[in-house]
């Protein structure tokens, strides 16, 4: 399986984003590795996997918080990917907000956006105040996105989790997710099937 192309990123984030993207592409490109790794990673990502990614994080980040965010990102990827053969990591910038919008259109196509929003678990995510609350709210949402085969950019999600650790970053990320959820630009849903 050929790995998806790596999007252009700033020099500040490039080594870390490349390491995380390569890791995700390797996991979903190797069925035996995925079968061993994903079930365990959904609850407790292996330390070597986390260390292999966090070693590339920018040195200006607070390491304990950044490592925690990466652990959550890997666990959420494992929940999202599950045992599916096709990879649900799509490095095209698709955020949780955009994925939830696509999910809402699938599960409540004839309802208003407010009604669709109530049918998803999106509010659990955007209302979280801490990273742990956010990860807890995202777990069932990731499982549902996986069942519907709606892909998203897990490198972007990992970066969003890093931002969530600060009040300013949390507001910024929350606003971007809200904008993506409410973006009504017609486009095909981002899912594999």
Secondary structure, DSSP 8 states (H G I E B T S, - for coil): ----------HHHHHHHHHHHHHHHHHHH-HHHHHHHHHHHTTS--HHHHHHHHTTS-TTS-HHHHHHHHHHHHHHHHHHHTT-SS--B--S---HHHHHHHHHHHH-TTS-HHHHHHHSSHHHHHT--SHHHHHHHHHHHHHHHHHTTB-B-HHHHHHHHHHTTSHHHHHHHHHHHHHHHH--------B--
